[in-house]
Amino acid sequence: MQATCGDVKTFRPEVNDLKSEVQSHWENEVCGARYDSSISRQQHFNQIEHVRYTLEPYIAEFAGFAQARGKRVLEIGVGAGSDFHNWVKSGAIATGIDLTEAAIALSKEHLEVKQLSPESYSLRRADAENLPFGDNQFDLVYSWGVLHHTPNTALAFREAFRILKPGGTLKAMIYHIPSWTAWMLWAQNCLLKGRPFQSAGDAVFNHLESPGTKAYKIPQAEKMLAEVGFANVQLTTKLGPGDLLQIKPSRKYQQFISKVIWKLYPRWLVKRMGHRYGLYLLIKANKPN
């Protein structure tokens, strides 16, 4: 039931189980919340934000929180609510969605702890492939590291396009290949296990975070966005904390070999080679007037 296009895998419409598997994965581990929960909730959310913006310092400038006052902003995939907190704090008319109840609950708690009134924002569970909003509603659609997880990523981009106002802006990050993270996954899960014929895209699809994660070459992303109808497309690659193994390993990376890789990994060399082989592909595009 699985089809491939280059290194990007997709699922045919009759396959309905993948989205449930993706949802189950993120219900059990909300994105961005893999940190000490024994401290106070205020300290916990402060820690989450501090780690996020220390490891990914380019988020604030890319998102443009400071310029969002008065704009209608939709964030697709709020996770632990760090970026959503900044949209609301900046004065945006902010709506946030997530596929999981866990992320919505955690984001609501995050904003409550930060003493932001529930009347100043909207949070709800929703599917990126079937957004519950009318056409031409938002000035900005923002999604950081989310849309590569949904089975039909192109449909999610079409939905973002539909709900944007003419002239509105899309800002999103999806995963990129070739990248250091993809090569590491390939080496550990394909090469060392006697399956060198499998691609880096296969490794991402089968072993990075939730099941069915996709990563895109720049021409593939350009083609997908053009087919949706986006204009003025700007694509930029960035090293993510996974490329530098700066993140706290998840439960599935506690094996001996993973710990050895974490210890011996040549972070200095990766940094020296720049962002060309970064996992993150930053997208900025517009809906034509």
Buried (B, 14 or more C-beta within 10 A) or exposed (E): EEEEEEBBBBBEEEBEEBBEEBBEBBEEBBBBBBBEEEEEEEEBBBBBBEBBBEBBEBBBEBBBBEEBEEBBBBBBBBBBBBBBBBBBBBBBBBBBBBBBEBBBBBBBBBBEBBEBEEEEBEBEBBBBBEBEBEEEBBBBBBBBBBBBBBBBBBBBBBBBBBBBBEEBBBBBBBBBBBBBBBBBBBBBBBBEEEEEEBBBBBBBBBBBBBBBBBBBBEEBBBBBBEEBEBEEBEBBBBBBBBBBBBBEBEEEBEEEEBEEBEEEBEEEEBEEEEBEBBBBBBBBBBBEE
